[in-house]
Amino acid sequence: MTWIFEQIGNAFNDVLDGPVWDGGGLLFCKVLTGEVLRWDAKTGDIGTFRRFTARTTGLAFGPDGELYAAQSGARRIAWYKKDGSARALTALLNGARHNHPHHLAVDRGGRIWFADPHSELRTRGPQMFPLLEHRSVLRLDYESPPREWVLKRMTFDTNDPRGVALSPDEATLYVAESASARDGKREVRAYPILESGLGPPRVLHTFGADHRGAHRGAVGICVDSESNVVVAAGSRDNGPGPLIYVFAASGRVLETHPVPADRPTACAFGGKDLATLFVTTGDGHLFQVQNTGRVGYSAR
């Protein structure tokens, strides 16, 4: 099946990222200007949902409809409340502040999983808090007692995690490990979720390198209702180009689809019956694909 990528709106002069379906429209991030926009599926209008969001790169809804954001520019996970206010979830990891959260996922228990790489862009203001020596997937758990968020380190083998997604049964965490260096690892990994943490991962796919340099690896990940893994990866600079990959849970490549813009950053299911795939790109494009033959799922 050939996918048809329909562009929504004009190209934005910004990096787009973090799409999430809210039931009647799509929220997505204009990263560099720090805005979250909303596309209304019924009217086609695009408006500002939030301003001054400190370089938000990822959005995710919790099981009760809470909206959480990865604020890379502020080094925090934020809770965007329905009354328009925001609360920073500023838990520390062994007394230290985490790095620059990129993408996140929330499970049915309300735990927030997020990739925590280093960013090439600094936070605003004085650089008071050193970065962690490691770049890991972390998890925020709300524990009562003590009635506060507790931050936990979940991966100990990642060096540049970017995307995260949960399987429909929440037994597996998918991680996009996406080093930019030629000798770094660029993999899609599947970690079993255990009561004690994460088990050793299976590598679903490895991205290569050639004389043109390292192929741009996976960045955004989402999962369909049949546990297939949908991945946004690649660029026009090298390798097979900007693509959406579809992997079976076993790692078998089921499909690849060329994206008609450069550097896809994220993907998410939405629309009627969650049957439309939305794709954002690093060169400012937002697409919808209505003929994927696949359906997403929701933990809400």
C-alpha angles and dihedrals in degrees: 000000000000112000119223113216110207115196116229112213124333123311111283120227091233145062110280122208147142104052117187131171116234098189099269104031147005126269115203138166132248092202107193096044091045097235132137112209131194127214113204108219093204100049101022090230121145117207140164114273097177136359132204094028097156098245098312109198102171138038131187137169122228124224093269095046098268112152117222128187137199103226101196093177093055098036093235146103110240132201109219103207124211092241090064097257125116133215124203115224095213103174116155129227108228088332095311133106117245125240129252110317111219114176130004144190131197122213128213090266091059095250113147116222116192141172111238111195130156114264126219087220116077125226117253121265130017115349093235101152120058119227119254116263089233131056108214147150107267133191132213114210123187106222126191112220106056086030094220141100116271121200120218133184111234107175127049099175103057126103103176113012115179113160132039133183137167127228115243091256090045090231093117135049115206117207132189107216103193117173114178096211119094093238094044124100120262106184145143106228134191116207120191111232111230132180088250095049130274128343126219110297132242114224109230096182141359123207117217142213136226140173089300092059138256116343111240107255134211119308111163125039134185132166131223127222091266092056094255113147119232114200134189111211147136138051140224092254097077147337120039093327133244108338146165108224125199115203129185114233086258091061096254112144106240100174144349125202126191114236112221093224135050131272106005107214107185145353134204138174120239143128126085110352088353089278098133124082118214121202130192125196139204092239093059107268130135118197138181124204113198099175103060095120086225136104128210128219135224131217089205 
